[in-house]
Amino acid sequence: MKILVKTTDFVEASDLFENCRGAWNAFANSEPNCSWGANNRTLINSSYIASILEQYDSEDDGEEVPKQIQTVQDRIKELKDDFYVDLEN
């Protein structure tokens, strides 16, 4: 049996959430349905991140976290339709 090696493009979460620690915390604290920890790569769709951030209730966070969430949402929109994000970096 020949095993086929596959490749994919992805961005690192640290690049997507750069200077947006509050937005990262909003995503991470939402208990997203993905694995964490000792993985080499954890790839999730950018649309999944966008959907989590859209649902975030930021009433108690002042103005900074909503601005950061919007920045991340804008970055997602700037890139191609849907792409993978590596959470393990």
C-alpha positions as CSV (number, residue, x, y, z in Angstrom):
1,M,0.0,0.0,0.0
2,K,1.3,3.4,-1.0
3,I,0.7,6.2,1.5
4,L,-0.1,9.5,0.0
5,V,1.4,12.5,1.8
6,K,-1.0,15.5,1.9
7,T,-0.2,19.2,2.5
8,T,-2.3,22.2,3.4
9,D,-1.8,25.9,4.0
10,F,-2.5,27.4,7.4
11,V,-1.8,30.5,9.4
12,E,-0.6,30.5,13.0
13,A,-3.0,31.7,15.6
14,S,-0.3,33.9,17.0
15,D,-0.3,35.8,13.7
16,L,-4.1,35.9,13.4
17,F,-4.5,37.2,17.0
18,E,-1.4,39.4,17.0
19,N,-1.8,42.3,19.5
20,C,-5.4,41.0,20.3
21,R,-4.9,39.1,23.5
22,G,-8.4,39.9,24.7
23,A,-9.9,38.4,21.5
24,W,-7.7,35.3,21.9
25,N,-9.0,34.9,25.5
26,A,-12.6,35.4,24.3
27,F,-12.1,32.5,21.8
28,A,-10.1,30.2,24.2
29,N,-12.5,30.8,27.1
30,S,-15.5,29.9,25.0
31,E,-14.5,26.3,25.4
32,P,-14.2,25.7,21.6
33,N,-14.7,22.2,20.3
34,C,-11.1,21.4,19.5
35,S,-8.2,19.7,21.1
36,W,-5.5,21.5,23.1
37,G,-2.1,20.4,24.4
38,A,0.5,18.0,23.2
39,N,-0.4,18.1,19.5
40,N,2.1,19.1,16.9
41,R,-0.6,21.0,15.0
42,T,-4.2,21.7,15.8
43,L,-5.8,23.0,12.6
44,I,-9.3,24.5,12.7
45,N,-11.3,26.4,10.1
46,S,-11.2,30.2,10.3
47,S,-14.9,30.2,9.9
48,Y,-15.2,28.3,13.1
49,I,-13.2,31.0,14.9
50,A,-15.3,33.7,13.3
51,S,-18.5,32.0,14.5
52,I,-17.2,31.8,18.1
53,L,-16.2,35.4,18.1
54,E,-19.5,36.5,16.7
55,Q,-21.3,34.9,19.6
56,Y,-19.1,36.5,22.3
57,D,-20.9,38.7,24.7
58,S,-18.5,41.5,25.5
59,E,-20.7,43.7,27.7
60,D,-18.4,43.5,30.7
61,D,-15.1,44.0,28.7
62,G,-15.4,47.6,27.9
63,E,-14.3,48.8,24.4
64,E,-11.0,47.1,24.0
65,V,-12.0,43.4,23.6
66,P,-14.8,44.2,21.0
67,K,-12.2,46.3,19.0
68,Q,-9.8,43.3,19.1
69,I,-12.5,40.9,18.1
70,Q,-13.3,43.2,15.1
71,T,-9.7,43.3,14.2
72,V,-9.5,39.5,14.1
73,Q,-12.7,39.3,12.2
74,D,-11.3,41.8,9.6
75,R,-8.1,39.7,9.3
76,I,-10.2,36.6,8.6
77,K,-12.2,38.5,5.9
78,E,-9.0,39.7,4.2
79,L,-7.7,36.2,3.6
80,K,-9.2,33.6,1.3
81,D,-12.8,32.4,2.0
82,D,-11.9,29.7,4.6
83,F,-8.5,28.7,5.8
84,Y,-6.9,26.6,8.6
85,V,-5.5,28.2,11.7
86,D,-2.9,26.4,13.8
87,L,-3.7,26.7,17.5
88,E,-0.4,25.1,18.5
89,N,2.1,27.9,18.2
